[in-house]
């Protein structure tokens, strides 16, 4: 079963200093933290903050190409989580025909923001994300993952603030 979600915010993992995009369902019962790269975080943050750049970023280019080809991004689905890696699909409609494209969740989310596409997460991903193997540094010390996940789940939109690049 799929759960419709929204991007609730961006934050920084206090252990790895990597950006995390937080997805929450509309009832705010479930949260899914997805660790992403700094460039992808920048692409998401600029769109969330409605910042217009003088030149198109990669995801803006993707949107323009899709529009010129009359392809519509119907939805994106975060479909799996294996070995701490998330997997997503972009669902395109081209002339009434559905095309499913494998993509990284970060790219999918950046594109969904730009196109207004809905964001869905498979409920198995929601469950698996609660068991992510959070490890700290090269020593692979276990961090208190329950504490971090509880903190992320309990955060409200106002807690995130603006993500500064």
C-alpha positions in Angstrom: 0.0 0.0 0.0 1.2 3.5 -0.8 1.0 6.5 1.6 0.9 10.0 0.2 3.5 12.2 1.8 4.9 15.7 1.5 8.3 17.2 2.1 8.1 18.4 5.6 11.6 19.9 5.7 15.4 19.6 5.4 17.7 19.2 8.3 21.3 18.1 8.9 22.2 14.8 10.5 24.0 15.7 13.7 26.2 12.6 13.4 27.3 12.7 9.7 26.6 16.4 8.8 24.7 15.1 5.8 21.4 16.7 4.7 18.2 14.8 5.4 14.9 15.4 3.7 12.0 14.6 5.9 8.8 13.2 4.4 5.6 13.2 6.4 2.2 11.9 5.7 -0.6 14.5 5.6 -1.9 13.3 9.0 1.7 13.6 10.4 1.5 10.0 11.8 4.5 8.8 9.8 7.9 10.3 9.0 10.6 9.0 6.7 14.1 10.5 6.9 16.1 10.2 3.6 19.8 11.1 3.7 20.7 13.0 0.5 23.7 14.7 -1.0 24.4 18.4 -0.6 23.7 19.2 -4.3 20.3 17.5 -4.1 19.5 19.3 -0.8 20.3 22.6 -2.5 18.0 21.7 -5.4 15.2 20.9 -3.0 15.9 23.9 -0.8 15.9 26.4 -3.6 12.5 25.2 -4.8 11.0 25.0 -1.3 12.2 28.6 -0.7 11.0 29.7 -4.1 14.5 31.0 -5.0 14.9 31.7 -8.7 18.4 31.3 -10.1 19.7 33.1 -13.2 20.4 29.7 -14.9 18.5 26.5 -14.6 19.6 23.8 -12.3 19.6 20.1 -13.4 16.1 19.5 -12.2 14.8 22.7 -13.8 16.3 21.4 -17.1 14.6 18.0 -16.6 11.3 19.8 -16.1 11.7 21.9 -19.2 12.7 18.8 -21.3 9.7 16.9 -20.1 7.4 19.8 -20.8 8.8 20.2 -24.3 8.2 16.5 -24.9 4.7 16.8 -23.5 5.5 14.4 -20.7 3.7 14.8 -17.4 5.2 13.7 -14.1 2.1 12.0 -12.5 3.8 11.0 -9.2 6.9 9.8 -7.6 7.1 6.7 -5.4 9.7 5.9 -2.9 9.4 2.2 -3.4 12.1 0.4 -1.4 14.8 0.6 1.2 17.7 -1.9 0.9 21.0 -1.7 2.8 20.3 1.9 3.9 19.7 2.9 0.3 16.3 4.3 -0.8 14.9 3.5 -4.3 12.3 5.5 -6.2 10.3 5.6 -9.4 9.1 8.5 -11.4 5.8 7.9 -13.2 5.5 9.8 -16.5 2.5 10.1 -18.7 3.4 10.6 -22.3 0.5 10.7 -24.8 -1.6 8.6 -22.4 1.1 6.0 -22.0 2.6 5.4 -18.6 6.4 5.2 -18.3 8.1 4.2 -15.0 11.6 5.5 -14.6 14.1 4.3 -11.9 15.6 7.3 -10.0 17.1 8.3 -6.8 14.6 9.7 -4.3 16.4 13.0 -4.0 16.2 13.6 -7.7 12.6 12.4 -7.7 11.6 14.7 -4.9 13.4 17.7 -6.5 11.5 17.0 -9.7 8.1 16.5 -7.9 8.5 19.9 -6.2 9.0 21.5 -9.6 6.2 19.8 -11.4 3.6 19.6 -8.6 3.6 15.8 -8.8 2.3 13.8 -5.8 4.8 12.0 -3.5 4.1 8.5 -2.4 6.0 6.1 -0.1 5.4 2.4 0.1 4.3 1.5 3.6 7.1 -1.2 3.7 9.6 1.7 3.3 8.0 3.5 6.2 8.5 0.5 8.4 12.0 -0.3 7.1 13.0 3.4 7.7 12.3 2.9 11.4 15.1 0.3 11.4 17.8 2.2 9.4 21.2 1.1 10.6 22.6 4.5 11.7 26.3 4.3 12.3 28.7 7.0 13.2 32.0 7.7 11.4 34.6 5.2 10.2 34.6 3.5 13.6 31.1 2.3 12.9 30.0 3.1 16.4 26.3 2.6 16.9 24.4 5.8 17.5 21.2 6.0 19.4 19.0 5.5 16.3 15.7 5.3 18.2 16.4 8.6 19.8 17.2 10.2 16.4 14.2 8.7 14.7 11.9 9.7 17.5 13.3 13.2 17.3 12.7 13.4 13.5 9.2 11.9 13.7 8.1 14.4 16.4 9.5 17.5 14.6 7.0 19.9 13.2 7.4 22.1 10.1 8.4 25.1 12.3 11.2 23.1 13.9 13.2 22.9 10.6 13.8 26.5 9.9 15.3 27.5 6.6 18.0 25.3 5.1 20.9 27.6 4.3 23.5 26.7 1.6 
